[in-house]
Amino acid sequence: MADMKRDVVYIMLASALPAFGNFVAVALALRFLDAAWLGKSYALMAFFFVAIDLFNFGSPRIFTIEKVRSQVSTLIFLDCLSAIGSTVVFATVGTLLARYGLFAPTQLWIVMVLAPACYGLSHFSLGILRFYGRSGTICAISTVSALSRVLILVLLIKRRSLDVYLPDLLLLVEAFYGVMLLVAYLHSLGRGAPHDSDFFHPEAGKFSFRTFNYKAFFVQNHKEILGSWYGNAIFSGAKHIDIMIVTFVIGPAAGSLYRGVKSVHNLAFNCGQGVALVLSGGFKRLMAALLILPRGRTVAATMAFIVALLSVASWFACRIQLFPIAALGSYAVQFEFMFIAFLGAVLIFACRVLSLLVFSTNRKSFVVVSTLDVGASLLFVSAFSYGLGLIGALTGIVIAGALVLTLSLIISIRAASRSLGTIQPPDTPVIGNWRGSLQE
């Protein structure tokens, strides 16, 4: 039990620390660096992750399938394909778009090859480290990467002559992240799996790049591979496309400010994912409590609290100039910008908390909700940014988040009603029981 709680803490830290590091780095960059150059640099990084996710087969997810683990002891060869595909797309298309001025060009062309190659080799390593119980190692690597991004911005602020190397340095951090994960995986491979683990199949045998029957493996598992690839290419890759859309439609300066807001949204996304993991054991009791409570008063009280909290946060963000938003206009416009940005973060957080419940109760509904999330976000961001500018882009995220949250709540409440059978009477201390289960 103690090991499980420690792993949960490590997983939450590994999710939150990179997002927090990115938030600090982006906030520093927006305050001190040229907005147009910053926007093009972050557009390049967004395309980097699109290229990565486009060829990410989700090898750790595939490895959780019993028949796959019984056939092979590693899926690192899928990461080799990922690295090759991502490198070809990013190096060619990224360089071409940089020449046309859409992306910030790198000073060292080799970085355009090195970063996707190294990062693409880390997908399976990250998953296996979790299977091995090396959550502390992942947390340490994520912390080093987050600190590196902040230190890069501090270096550029101190030595402004190095501003042209911003894309190179950002890509080198991602390359270093992939190398660290790969080295940690190889080290864990030498130590072997935990003795009390029955996850790995000894009958799978030692993998050989030269003698392994790749054709038979792909024929037998093509459905699982394609399904996993679809989830990464569509759902994960789409998280970065909106940055490119805003940069292309509104301009690099607006794109850099939008990237600042995205750092807040990514922090909410990762924290919501961590909270969902912690609450996963008590979802049914939580939904039972929600079903018993008076919905009208609960919704009204929750909405009032969220509005008050967002208003205070927006006022404080404007007061300390969290982002350089003075160019947006009057104080009312600045307040509106921050309020919509934080509202989007709250909706993203809530959607991520509910996503695990939706996934555990109905896989088809999860795919529908995820597809709606991706499609609606990109559609509304594109349409509203073209007509209303930066605030319109953020409004698109809010509308998409509200739709996804509403649908997730409907699915979750229906699933809870079906699975709970008999619900405790109102005078039973449901909330107390649920809290007690979390404390154990």
C-alpha positions as CSV (number, residue, x, y, z in Angstrom):
1,M,0.0,0.0,0.0
2,A,2.8,2.4,0.9
3,D,4.5,1.6,-2.5
4,M,1.3,2.3,-4.3
5,K,0.8,5.6,-2.6
6,R,4.4,6.6,-3.4
7,D,3.9,5.7,-7.0
8,V,0.7,7.8,-7.2
9,V,2.6,10.8,-5.8
10,Y,5.5,10.3,-8.2
11,I,3.1,10.0,-11.2
12,M,1.3,13.2,-10.2
13,L,4.6,15.0,-9.8
14,A,5.8,13.7,-13.1
15,S,2.6,15.0,-14.7
16,A,2.5,18.4,-12.9
17,L,6.2,19.4,-12.8
18,P,6.8,19.5,-16.6
19,A,3.6,21.5,-17.1
20,F,4.6,23.9,-14.2
21,G,8.1,24.2,-15.6
22,N,6.7,25.1,-19.0
23,F,4.4,27.6,-17.5
24,V,7.2,29.4,-15.7
25,A,9.4,29.3,-18.8
26,V,6.7,30.7,-21.1
27,A,5.8,33.4,-18.6
28,L,9.5,34.5,-18.4
29,A,9.8,34.3,-22.2
30,L,6.6,36.5,-22.8
31,R,7.9,39.1,-20.4
32,F,11.4,39.5,-21.7
33,L,11.8,38.1,-25.3
34,D,10.5,39.3,-28.6
35,A,6.8,38.2,-29.0
36,A,7.0,37.6,-32.8
37,W,10.1,35.5,-32.5
38,L,8.7,33.6,-29.5
39,G,5.5,32.9,-31.4
40,K,7.4,31.4,-34.3
41,S,9.6,29.3,-32.0
42,Y,6.6,27.9,-30.1
43,A,4.9,27.2,-33.5
44,L,7.9,25.1,-34.4
45,M,7.8,23.3,-31.1
46,A,4.0,22.6,-31.6
47,F,4.8,21.1,-35.0
48,F,7.6,19.0,-33.4
49,F,5.0,17.4,-31.1
50,V,2.6,16.9,-33.9
51,A,5.3,15.1,-35.9
52,I,6.1,13.0,-32.8
53,D,2.4,12.0,-32.1
54,L,1.8,11.4,-35.8
55,F,4.1,8.4,-35.6
56,N,3.6,7.4,-32.0
57,F,2.2,3.9,-32.0
58,G,1.6,3.9,-28.3
59,S,3.9,1.0,-27.7
60,P,3.4,0.9,-23.9
61,R,-0.4,0.6,-24.4
62,I,0.1,-2.2,-26.9
63,F,2.4,-4.0,-24.5
64,T,-0.4,-4.2,-21.9
65,I,-2.2,-6.7,-24.2
66,E,-1.6,-10.2,-22.9
67,K,-1.1,-11.9,-26.3
68,V,1.5,-9.2,-27.3
69,R,3.6,-9.7,-24.1
70,S,3.5,-13.5,-24.7
71,Q,5.0,-13.0,-28.2
72,V,7.8,-10.5,-27.5
73,S,9.6,-9.1,-24.6
74,T,10.0,-5.5,-25.9
75,L,8.4,-3.2,-28.4
76,I,11.4,-0.9,-28.8
77,F,11.3,-1.7,-32.6
78,L,8.0,0.2,-32.8
79,D,9.8,3.2,-31.4
80,C,12.5,2.9,-34.0
81,L,9.8,3.2,-36.7
82,S,8.3,6.2,-34.7
83,A,11.7,7.9,-34.6
84,I,12.3,7.4,-38.3
85,G,8.9,8.7,-39.3
86,S,8.9,11.7,-37.0
87,T,12.4,12.7,-38.0
88,V,11.6,12.6,-41.8
89,V,8.4,14.7,-41.4
90,F,9.8,17.2,-38.9
91,A,13.2,17.7,-40.6
92,T,11.7,18.1,-44.1
93,V,8.4,19.9,-43.5
94,G,9.6,21.9,-40.6
95,T,12.7,23.2,-42.5
96,L,10.5,24.1,-45.5
97,L,8.0,26.0,-43.4
98,A,10.8,27.8,-41.6
99,R,12.1,29.0,-44.9
100,Y,8.7,30.5,-45.7
101,G,8.8,32.4,-42.3
102,L,6.0,30.4,-40.6
103,F,8.4,28.8,-38.1
104,A,11.5,30.1,-36.4
105,P,14.6,28.5,-38.2
106,T,17.2,26.7,-36.2
107,Q,20.8,27.7,-36.3
108,L,22.0,24.1,-36.3
109,W,20.2,21.9,-38.8
110,I,21.3,18.7,-37.0
111,V,19.0,19.6,-34.2
112,M,16.0,19.1,-36.5
113,V,17.1,15.5,-36.9
114,L,18.5,14.8,-33.4
115,A,15.4,16.0,-31.4
116,P,12.7,13.8,-33.1
117,A,15.0,10.8,-33.4
118,C,15.9,10.9,-29.6
119,Y,12.4,11.7,-28.5
120,G,10.8,9.1,-30.8
121,L,12.9,6.4,-29.1
122,S,11.5,7.2,-25.6
123,H,7.8,6.1,-25.9
124,F,8.3,2.5,-24.9
125,S,10.9,3.4,-22.4
126,L,8.5,5.7,-20.5
127,G,5.8,3.0,-20.3
128,I,8.2,0.2,-19.3
129,L,9.7,2.4,-16.5
130,R,6.2,2.7,-15.1
131,F,5.6,-1.1,-15.4
132,Y,8.9,-1.6,-13.6
133,G,7.8,0.6,-10.8
134,R,10.4,3.3,-11.6
135,S,8.0,6.2,-11.1
136,G,10.7,8.0,-9.0
137,T,13.1,7.9,-12.0
138,I,10.4,9.3,-14.3
139,C,9.7,12.1,-11.8
140,A,13.4,12.9,-11.6
141,I,13.8,13.0,-15.4
142,S,10.7,15.2,-15.8
143,T,12.0,17.5,-13.1
144,V,15.4,17.9,-14.9
145,S,13.6,18.7,-18.2
146,A,11.3,21.2,-16.5
147,L,14.3,23.0,-14.9
148,S,16.2,22.9,-18.1
149,R,13.4,24.9,-19.9
150,V,13.4,27.5,-17.2
151,L,17.2,27.7,-17.1
152,I,17.3,28.2,-20.9
153,L,15.0,31.2,-20.6
154,V,17.1,32.6,-17.8
155,L,20.2,32.2,-20.0
156,L,18.6,34.0,-22.9
157,I,17.4,36.8,-20.7
158,K,20.9,37.3,-19.3
159,R,22.5,37.1,-22.8
160,R,20.2,38.5,-25.4
161,S,22.6,37.8,-28.2
162,L,21.7,34.1,-27.9
163,D,18.0,34.7,-28.7
164,V,18.4,33.2,-32.1
165,Y,19.3,29.9,-30.5
166,L,15.9,29.6,-28.7
167,P,14.5,26.9,-31.1
168,D,17.8,25.0,-31.0
169,L,17.9,25.0,-27.2
170,L,14.2,24.0,-26.8
171,L,14.7,21.1,-29.2
172,L,17.8,20.0,-27.4
173,V,15.9,19.8,-24.2
174,E,13.4,17.4,-25.8
175,A,16.3,15.3,-27.3
176,F,17.9,15.1,-23.9
177,Y,14.6,14.1,-22.3
178,G,14.3,11.2,-24.8
179,V,17.9,10.1,-24.2
180,M,17.5,10.1,-20.4
181,L,14.4,7.9,-20.7
182,L,16.1,5.5,-23.1
183,V,19.2,5.2,-20.8
184,A,17.0,4.7,-17.8
185,Y,15.1,1.9,-19.6
186,L,18.2,0.1,-20.7
187,H,19.5,0.3,-17.1
188,S,16.3,-1.1,-15.8
189,L,16.4,-3.8,-18.4
190,G,19.8,-4.9,-17.1
191,R,18.4,-5.0,-13.5
192,G,15.4,-7.0,-14.6
193,A,11.7,-6.9,-13.7
194,P,10.6,-6.7,-10.0
195,H,10.5,-10.1,-8.4
196,D,6.9,-9.8,-7.3
197,S,5.7,-8.7,-10.8
198,D,3.7,-11.1,-12.9
199,F,3.3,-8.6,-15.7
200,F,6.2,-9.8,-17.9
201,H,6.1,-13.2,-19.6
202,P,9.3,-15.2,-19.3
203,E,8.2,-17.4,-22.2
204,A,8.4,-14.4,-24.6
205,G,12.2,-14.9,-24.7
206,K,14.9,-12.5,-25.5
207,F,14.3,-10.1,-28.4
208,S,16.6,-10.0,-31.4
209,F,16.4,-7.2,-34.0
210,R,17.9,-9.5,-36.6
211,T,15.9,-12.7,-36.1
212,F,12.5,-11.5,-35.0
213,N,9.6,-12.2,-37.3
214,Y,8.3,-8.7,-37.8
215,K,5.8,-9.6,-40.6
216,A,4.0,-12.2,-38.5
217,F,3.9,-9.9,-35.5
218,F,2.3,-7.0,-37.5
219,V,-0.2,-9.4,-39.2
220,Q,-1.3,-10.9,-35.9
221,N,-1.6,-7.5,-34.0
222,H,-2.4,-5.0,-36.7
223,K,-5.8,-4.1,-35.2
224,E,-4.2,-3.3,-31.8
225,I,-1.4,-1.3,-33.4
226,L,-3.7,0.7,-35.6
227,G,-6.1,1.4,-32.8
228,S,-3.4,2.6,-30.5
229,W,-1.8,4.7,-33.2
230,Y,-5.1,6.3,-33.9
231,G,-5.5,7.4,-30.3
232,N,-2.1,9.0,-30.2
233,A,-2.1,10.5,-33.7
234,I,-5.6,12.1,-33.5
235,F,-6.1,12.8,-29.8
236,S,-2.6,13.6,-28.7
237,G,-1.4,15.4,-31.8
238,A,-4.4,17.6,-32.0
239,K,-3.4,19.2,-28.6
240,H,-0.7,21.1,-30.4
241,I,-2.3,22.0,-33.7
242,D,-4.3,24.9,-32.2
243,I,-1.0,26.8,-31.4
244,M,-0.1,26.6,-35.1
245,I,-3.6,27.7,-36.1
246,V,-3.6,30.8,-33.9
247,T,0.0,31.7,-35.0
248,F,-0.9,31.4,-38.7
249,V,-4.3,33.1,-38.5
250,I,-3.7,36.0,-36.0
251,G,0.1,36.3,-36.1
252,P,3.2,35.2,-34.2
253,A,2.9,37.7,-31.4
254,A,-0.7,36.6,-30.7
255,G,0.5,33.0,-31.0
256,S,3.1,33.5,-28.3
257,L,0.5,34.9,-25.9
258,Y,-1.8,32.0,-26.8
259,R,1.0,29.7,-25.9
260,G,1.2,31.3,-22.5
261,V,-2.4,30.5,-21.9
262,K,-1.9,27.0,-23.2
263,S,0.8,26.5,-20.5
264,V,-1.9,27.2,-17.9
265,H,-4.3,24.8,-19.7
266,N,-1.6,22.1,-19.9
267,L,-1.0,22.5,-16.2
268,A,-4.8,22.0,-15.6
269,F,-4.8,19.0,-18.0
270,N,-2.0,17.2,-16.2
271,C,-3.3,18.0,-12.7
272,G,-6.7,16.7,-13.7
273,Q,-5.2,13.6,-15.0
274,G,-3.3,13.1,-11.7
275,V,-6.4,13.8,-9.6
276,A,-8.4,11.3,-11.7
277,L,-5.8,8.7,-11.0
278,V,-6.0,9.3,-7.2
279,L,-9.8,9.3,-7.2
280,S,-10.1,6.3,-9.5
281,G,-10.8,3.9,-6.6
282,G,-13.7,6.1,-5.2
283,F,-15.5,7.2,-8.3
284,K,-18.6,5.2,-7.6
285,R,-19.1,6.6,-4.1
286,L,-18.4,10.1,-5.5
287,M,-21.1,9.7,-8.2
288,A,-23.5,8.3,-5.6
289,A,-23.0,11.4,-3.5
290,L,-23.6,13.6,-6.5
291,L,-26.8,11.7,-7.4
292,I,-28.2,12.2,-3.8
293,L,-27.4,15.9,-3.4
294,P,-30.0,18.4,-4.7
295,R,-28.8,19.1,-8.2
296,G,-30.2,22.6,-8.6
297,R,-28.7,24.0,-5.5
298,T,-25.4,22.1,-6.0
299,V,-25.0,23.4,-9.5
300,A,-25.9,27.0,-8.5
301,A,-23.5,26.9,-5.5
302,T,-20.7,25.4,-7.6
303,M,-21.1,27.9,-10.4
304,A,-21.1,30.8,-8.0
305,F,-18.0,29.6,-6.3
306,I,-16.2,29.0,-9.6
307,V,-17.1,32.5,-10.9
308,A,-15.9,34.1,-7.7
309,L,-12.7,32.1,-7.7
310,L,-12.1,32.9,-11.4
311,S,-12.8,36.6,-10.8
312,V,-10.3,36.8,-8.0
313,A,-7.7,34.9,-10.0
314,S,-8.2,37.1,-13.1
315,W,-8.0,40.3,-11.0
316,F,-4.8,39.1,-9.4
317,A,-3.3,38.0,-12.8
318,C,-4.0,41.4,-14.3
319,R,-2.6,43.1,-11.2
320,I,0.7,41.3,-11.3
321,Q,0.8,41.2,-15.2
322,L,1.1,37.4,-15.3
323,F,1.2,37.8,-19.1
324,P,2.0,40.9,-21.1
325,I,-1.6,41.7,-22.0
326,A,-1.5,45.5,-21.8
327,A,-1.5,45.6,-25.6
328,L,-5.0,44.0,-25.7
329,G,-6.5,47.3,-24.6
330,S,-8.4,48.5,-21.6
331,Y,-8.4,46.9,-18.2
332,A,-11.8,45.4,-18.9
333,V,-10.5,43.6,-22.0
334,Q,-7.5,42.4,-20.1
335,F,-9.7,41.1,-17.3
336,E,-12.0,39.4,-19.8
337,F,-9.0,37.7,-21.4
338,M,-7.7,36.3,-18.2
339,F,-11.2,35.2,-17.0
340,I,-11.8,33.3,-20.2
341,A,-8.3,31.8,-20.0
342,F,-8.8,30.5,-16.5
343,L,-12.4,29.4,-17.2
344,G,-10.9,27.2,-20.0
345,A,-8.4,25.8,-17.5
346,V,-11.2,24.9,-15.1
347,L,-13.2,23.1,-17.8
348,I,-10.2,21.2,-19.0
349,F,-9.4,20.1,-15.4
350,A,-13.0,18.9,-14.9
351,C,-13.0,17.1,-18.2
352,R,-9.8,15.2,-17.4
353,V,-11.1,14.1,-14.0
354,L,-14.3,12.7,-15.6
355,S,-12.5,11.2,-18.6
356,L,-11.2,8.2,-16.6
357,L,-14.7,7.4,-15.4
358,V,-16.1,7.6,-18.9
359,F,-13.2,5.4,-20.2
360,S,-13.8,2.8,-17.4
361,T,-17.6,2.6,-18.0
362,N,-17.9,2.9,-21.8
363,R,-15.0,2.7,-24.2
364,K,-17.1,3.7,-27.2
365,S,-18.5,6.7,-25.4
366,F,-14.9,7.6,-24.5
367,V,-13.9,7.6,-28.2
368,V,-16.9,9.7,-29.0
369,V,-16.2,12.2,-26.3
370,S,-12.5,12.4,-27.2
371,T,-13.3,12.9,-30.9
372,L,-15.8,15.6,-30.0
373,D,-13.1,17.3,-27.8
374,V,-10.6,17.3,-30.6
375,G,-12.9,18.3,-33.4
376,A,-14.8,21.0,-31.5
377,S,-11.7,22.6,-30.1
378,L,-10.0,22.9,-33.5
379,L,-13.2,24.0,-35.2
380,F,-14.1,26.7,-32.7
381,V,-10.5,27.9,-32.2
382,S,-10.2,28.3,-36.0
383,A,-13.5,30.0,-36.5
384,F,-13.5,32.3,-33.6
385,S,-9.8,33.3,-33.9
386,Y,-10.5,34.3,-37.5
387,G,-13.4,36.5,-36.5
388,L,-12.7,37.6,-32.9
389,G,-8.9,37.3,-32.6
390,L,-7.1,36.0,-29.5
391,I,-10.1,36.3,-27.2
392,G,-12.1,34.4,-29.8
393,A,-9.6,31.6,-29.8
394,L,-9.9,31.2,-26.0
395,T,-13.7,31.4,-26.3
396,G,-13.6,28.5,-28.7
397,I,-11.7,26.4,-26.1
398,V,-14.3,27.3,-23.5
399,I,-17.3,26.4,-25.7
400,A,-15.7,23.1,-26.7
401,G,-14.8,22.3,-23.0
402,A,-18.4,23.1,-21.9
403,L,-19.8,20.7,-24.5
404,V,-17.4,17.9,-23.6
405,L,-18.0,18.4,-19.8
406,T,-21.7,18.3,-20.3
407,L,-21.6,15.1,-22.3
408,S,-19.1,13.6,-19.9
409,L,-21.4,14.4,-16.9
410,I,-24.4,12.9,-18.7
411,I,-22.5,9.7,-19.5
412,S,-21.0,9.5,-16.0
413,I,-24.3,10.0,-14.1
414,R,-26.1,7.4,-16.3
415,A,-23.2,4.9,-15.8
416,A,-23.4,5.6,-12.0
417,S,-27.1,5.1,-11.9
418,R,-26.8,1.7,-13.7
419,S,-23.9,0.4,-11.7
420,L,-24.9,1.5,-8.2
421,G,-28.1,-0.5,-8.1
422,T,-29.3,0.6,-4.7
423,I,-28.2,4.0,-3.6
424,Q,-28.0,4.9,0.1
425,P,-30.7,7.0,1.6
426,P,-30.1,10.7,2.0
427,D,-29.4,10.5,5.8
428,T,-26.5,8.1,5.2
429,P,-23.1,9.9,5.5
430,V,-22.1,9.1,1.9
431,I,-19.6,11.9,1.7
432,G,-18.0,10.9,5.0
433,N,-17.7,7.3,3.8
434,W,-16.1,8.5,0.5
435,R,-13.6,10.7,2.2
436,G,-12.7,7.9,4.6
437,S,-12.0,5.6,1.7
438,L,-9.6,8.2,0.2
439,Q,-7.7,8.6,3.5
440,E,-7.1,4.9,3.9
